[in-house]
Amino acid sequence: MSRRASAASGVRPIAHHSLVDRVTDELHRAILNGDLAPGSTVSIVDLCERFSISHIPVREALRRLESEGVISLRPGRSALVATVTVDELTNIYRLRKLIEADLCMRAAESMTEERLAHAEEALAEYVGIEREPAALAAKHHAFHEAMLLDVIGPADANVLRVLWKASDRYLHLLMDDLDHAPETQQQRIDEHRVLLDLAREGRSEELKDAWVAHLENTENALLKAFAARENAGS
């Protein structure tokens, strides 16, 4: 975790017309992939030169990322990429378990055939996707969202977006240290099938317990990968 990146390292040029949205997306990609490493300093001047744009959209993009907890703006013309810690990882999943447990209980009580069909489709896409961090995370969240969509309000959506992006960051950074054995990957797929089956059968209490267990398994896998990364670095 001691690796440091230069301000524009790993950041690809973007079209000028994209401005804030495209700058935000590109910086988010670079942070997720570790091209902008945890703890590294990001120079606003360097980014402006890299993107060939003024400082205004760059600052706005950094403010958006600061609201997601992945960037800290500093006085002057720089920002700091947030570090990753065991405590933060645990807090992310503590909040996810609280919020998603409540949502899945309510979703199970009003589950429709249409919602189940969408969740089934999302699960099939998750199973078939290449095990690459960005694609995997997107399809994984698509399944969770498909299950919960009918009970997700605007406030829920905002909170989930921040938490899912925060957990994605750990997934991206720790992907190489996760257990990629076929049986482990199959177990993760099977956990999602269980969630879908319980929702189809309307067993809301069991769905909640299985959902929380699924999140705990993911959290534990990431904590184990974090420890492996730290041990390798030391």
C-alpha positions in Angstrom: 0.0 0.0 0.0 3.1 2.3 0.0 3.1 2.8 -3.8 2.8 6.4 -4.9 1.7 7.7 -8.2 2.6 11.0 -9.9 -0.3 13.4 -10.4 -1.3 12.3 -13.9 0.0 8.7 -13.8 -2.5 6.3 -15.4 -4.9 9.1 -16.4 -5.9 9.0 -20.0 -6.6 12.1 -22.2 -10.3 12.8 -22.7 -12.4 14.8 -25.1 -12.7 18.5 -24.2 -16.5 18.6 -24.5 -17.0 16.0 -21.8 -15.9 18.3 -19.0 -17.0 17.5 -15.4 -18.7 14.2 -16.0 -15.8 12.8 -18.1 -13.1 14.1 -15.8 -14.9 12.6 -12.8 -15.3 9.2 -14.6 -11.6 9.2 -15.6 -10.3 10.1 -12.2 -12.6 7.5 -10.6 -11.3 4.9 -13.0 -7.7 5.8 -12.2 -8.4 5.7 -8.4 -10.2 2.3 -8.7 -7.4 0.7 -10.7 -4.8 2.1 -8.4 -3.2 4.2 -11.1 -3.7 7.0 -8.7 -2.5 5.2 -5.6 -4.0 5.6 -2.0 -2.2 8.4 -0.3 -0.8 10.0 -3.5 -1.0 13.7 -4.2 -3.0 14.9 -7.2 -2.0 18.2 -8.8 -4.8 20.2 -10.2 -2.4 22.0 -12.6 -1.1 18.6 -13.9 -4.6 17.4 -14.5 -5.6 20.6 -16.3 -2.6 20.1 -18.6 -3.4 16.4 -19.1 -7.0 17.0 -20.0 -6.3 20.3 -21.8 -9.1 22.1 -19.9 -9.4 24.9 -17.3 -9.2 24.3 -13.6 -13.0 24.8 -13.0 -14.2 21.3 -14.3 -11.2 19.7 -12.7 -12.0 21.2 -9.3 -15.7 20.3 -9.7 -14.8 16.7 -10.5 -12.5 16.5 -7.4 -15.4 17.9 -5.3 -17.6 15.1 -6.5 -15.0 12.5 -5.6 -14.5 14.2 -2.2 -18.2 13.7 -1.5 -17.7 10.0 -2.2 -14.8 9.9 0.3 -12.0 9.0 -2.2 -10.4 12.4 -2.5 -9.5 15.1 0.0 -9.1 18.6 -1.4 -6.2 20.5 0.1 -5.5 24.2 0.3 -4.0 25.4 -2.9 -3.9 23.4 -6.1 -3.8 19.8 -5.0 -5.8 16.9 -3.6 -5.0 13.7 -1.8 -6.2 10.3 -2.8 -7.8 8.7 0.3 -5.9 5.9 2.0 -7.5 2.4 2.4 -7.7 0.9 5.8 -9.2 -2.1 7.5 -11.3 0.1 9.7 -12.8 1.9 6.7 -13.5 -1.4 4.9 -15.3 -2.7 8.0 -17.3 0.5 8.3 -18.4 0.3 4.7 -19.8 -3.2 5.1 -21.3 -2.4 8.5 -23.4 0.3 6.8 -24.2 -1.9 3.8 -25.5 -4.7 6.1 -27.7 -2.3 8.0 -29.2 -0.7 4.9 -29.4 -3.6 2.5 -30.9 -5.9 5.2 -33.8 -3.5 5.7 -34.3 -3.1 1.9 -34.2 -6.7 1.1 -36.8 -7.5 3.8 -39.1 -4.9 2.3 -38.4 -6.0 -1.3 -39.3 -9.6 -0.5 -42.7 -8.5 0.9 -43.6 -6.9 -2.5 -41.6 -9.0 -5.0 -43.2 -9.2 -8.4 -42.7 -11.7 -11.2 -41.3 -8.9 -13.3 -38.8 -8.0 -10.6 -37.8 -11.6 -10.3 -37.3 -11.9 -14.0 -35.0 -8.8 -14.1 -33.0 -10.2 -11.2 -32.7 -13.6 -12.9 -31.4 -11.8 -16.0 -29.0 -9.7 -14.0 -27.7 -12.9 -12.3 -27.1 -14.6 -15.6 -25.1 -11.6 -16.8 -23.1 -11.7 -13.6 -22.3 -15.4 -14.0 -21.2 -14.9 -17.6 -19.2 -11.8 -17.2 -15.4 -11.8 -17.5 -13.9 -11.7 -14.0 -12.4 -8.3 -14.5 -12.9 -5.8 -11.6 -14.9 -3.1 -13.2 -17.2 -5.3 -15.2 -17.6 -7.7 -12.3 -18.5 -5.0 -9.9 -21.0 -3.4 -12.3 -22.8 -6.7 -12.9 -22.7 -7.6 -9.2 -24.3 -4.3 -8.2 -26.8 -4.7 -11.1 -28.1 -7.9 -9.5 -28.4 -6.4 -6.1 -30.2 -3.3 -7.5 -32.5 -5.5 -9.6 -33.6 -7.3 -6.4 -34.1 -4.1 -4.4 -35.2 -1.6 -7.1 -38.9 -1.4 -6.2 -38.1 -0.3 -2.6 -35.1 2.0 -3.2 -36.0 5.6 -2.6 -33.9 8.6 -3.7 -32.1 8.8 -0.3 -31.4 5.0 -0.4 -30.1 5.3 -3.9 -27.6 8.1 -3.0 -26.3 6.2 0.1 -26.0 2.9 -1.8 -24.2 4.6 -4.7 -21.5 5.9 -2.3 -21.2 2.7 -0.4 -21.1 0.5 -3.5 -18.4 2.7 -5.1 -16.4 2.7 -1.9 -16.6 -1.1 -1.7 -15.7 -1.3 -5.4 -12.4 0.5 -4.7 -11.3 -2.2 -2.3 -12.4 -4.9 -4.8 -10.3 -3.3 -7.5 -7.2 -2.7 -5.3 -7.3 -6.2 -3.8 -8.5 -8.3 -6.7 -5.1 -9.9 -7.3 -5.0 -11.0 -3.7 -8.5 -12.6 -3.6 -9.0 -16.3 -3.8 -9.7 -17.1 -7.4 -10.1 -20.9 -7.0 -13.0 -22.2 -9.1 -14.8 -23.5 -6.1 -14.6 -20.1 -4.4 -16.0 -18.3 -7.4 -18.8 -20.9 -7.7 -19.6 -20.4 -4.0 -20.0 -16.7 -4.7 -22.3 -17.4 -7.6 -24.3 -19.9 -5.5 -24.8 -17.3 -2.8 -26.6 -15.1 -5.3 -28.8 -17.9 -6.5 -29.8 -18.6 -2.9 -30.9 -14.9 -2.6 -33.0 -15.1 -5.7 -34.6 -18.4 -4.7 -35.5 -17.1 -1.2 -37.0 -13.9 -2.8 -39.0 -16.0 -5.2 -40.4 -18.1 -2.3 -41.2 -14.9 -0.3 -39.1 -16.0 2.7 -38.2 -12.5 3.8 -36.5 -13.3 7.2 -34.3 -16.0 5.6 -33.5 -13.7 2.7 -32.3 -11.0 5.1 -30.1 -13.5 7.0 -28.7 -14.8 3.7 -28.1 -11.3 2.3 -26.2 -10.3 5.4 -24.2 -13.5 5.4 -23.3 -12.8 1.7 -22.0 -9.4 2.6 -20.1 -10.8 5.5 -18.5 -13.4 3.3 -17.4 -10.7 0.8 -16.1 -8.5 3.6 -14.1 -11.4 5.1 -12.6 -12.2 1.7 -11.5 -8.6 1.3 -10.1 -8.4 4.8 -8.1 -11.6 4.1 -6.8 -10.1 0.8 -6.0 -6.9 2.6 -3.9 -8.8 5.2 -2.1 -10.7 2.4 -1.3 -7.4 0.6 0.0 -5.9 3.9 2.1 -8.9 4.7 3.6 -9.0 1.2 4.4 -5.3 1.4 6.2 -5.7 4.8 
